[in-house]
């Protein structure tokens, strides 16, 4: 894969961070809504504020892009 991408090309779009979150580490009310999943994916802004929890990584990236944000994976 040899795709070039200028990281600084569009500084007007906010970067958000996507990371996996174990359901058993979440509050009880959120765990009840997890539908039997073991892991959800959190989308955080640069200040660390959680903006969303979604069922999978792909959905987290789609959500961010639909809101003109640039998603980045965090471990």
C-alpha positions as CSV (number, residue, x, y, z in Angstrom):
1,X,0.0,0.0,0.0
2,X,1.6,3.2,-1.1
3,X,-1.1,5.9,-0.6
4,X,0.2,9.3,0.3
5,X,-1.9,11.5,2.6
6,X,-1.1,15.0,3.7
7,X,-1.9,15.0,7.4
8,X,-1.9,18.7,7.7
9,X,-4.1,19.2,4.6
10,X,-7.4,19.9,6.4
11,X,-6.8,21.4,9.9
12,X,-10.3,22.7,10.1
13,X,-11.7,19.2,10.9
14,X,-11.6,18.1,14.5
15,X,-9.7,14.9,15.4
16,X,-11.5,12.4,17.5
17,X,-10.1,9.3,19.1
18,X,-11.7,5.8,18.8
19,X,-10.9,3.2,21.3
20,X,-12.4,-0.1,22.5
21,X,-14.1,-0.2,25.9
22,X,-15.0,-3.3,27.8
23,X,-18.7,-3.4,28.6
24,X,-18.1,-4.6,32.1
25,X,-16.1,-1.4,32.9
26,X,-19.1,0.8,32.0
27,X,-21.9,2.0,34.4
28,X,-24.7,-0.5,35.0
29,X,-27.3,1.4,32.9
30,X,-25.0,1.4,29.8
31,X,-24.2,-2.4,30.3
32,X,-27.9,-3.1,30.2
33,X,-28.1,-1.5,26.8
34,X,-25.1,-3.2,25.3
35,X,-27.1,-6.1,24.0
36,X,-24.8,-8.9,25.1
37,X,-21.7,-7.3,23.5
38,X,-18.4,-7.6,25.4
39,X,-16.8,-4.6,23.8
40,X,-18.1,-1.2,22.6
41,X,-16.2,1.6,20.8
42,X,-15.9,5.0,22.3
43,X,-15.4,8.2,20.4
44,X,-13.6,10.9,22.4
45,X,-12.7,14.5,21.5
46,X,-9.2,16.0,22.0
47,X,-10.0,16.8,25.7
48,X,-10.9,13.2,26.4
49,X,-14.6,13.8,26.6
50,X,-16.6,10.8,25.5
51,X,-18.9,11.8,22.6
52,X,-20.4,8.5,21.7
53,X,-20.4,4.8,22.4
54,X,-21.2,2.5,19.4
55,X,-21.2,-1.3,18.7
56,X,-18.2,-1.5,16.5
57,X,-15.1,0.3,15.2
58,X,-16.4,0.7,11.7
59,X,-19.5,2.4,13.0
60,X,-17.4,4.7,15.1
61,X,-15.4,5.8,12.1
62,X,-18.5,6.3,10.0
63,X,-20.1,8.4,12.8
64,X,-17.1,10.6,13.1
65,X,-16.8,11.2,9.3
66,X,-20.5,12.0,9.0
67,X,-19.9,14.8,11.5
68,X,-16.8,16.2,9.7
69,X,-14.4,14.8,12.2
70,X,-11.2,12.8,11.6
71,X,-11.2,9.5,13.5
72,X,-7.9,8.1,14.8
73,X,-7.5,4.7,16.6
74,X,-6.2,4.7,20.2
75,X,-5.1,1.6,22.1
